[in-house]
Amino acid sequence: MRNRKEDFEDDGRTIADMNVDGMPWYEPKRQDNAEKIELTSSEQRALIGSALKAALLVAAIFGLVYFLFILFCTHVWFA
């Protein structure tokens, strides 16, 4: 039989990050190496417009579902 402890080699991968906020050993991650993306004003407008369209689409879908539920209640369920 081979001893498993002798075969183990640490390859540096993290299986579960134990650095949890609130624990005594917590160390905030530093993001000094994060690249900052500079956007032109037209790119910023396009980004904001796309986010606004997505939010309005979600709101419209919720509104439609609410409207259909009210119609169902008034014409089928409580009729």
Beta strands, then each sheet from edge to edge (+ up, - down):
end
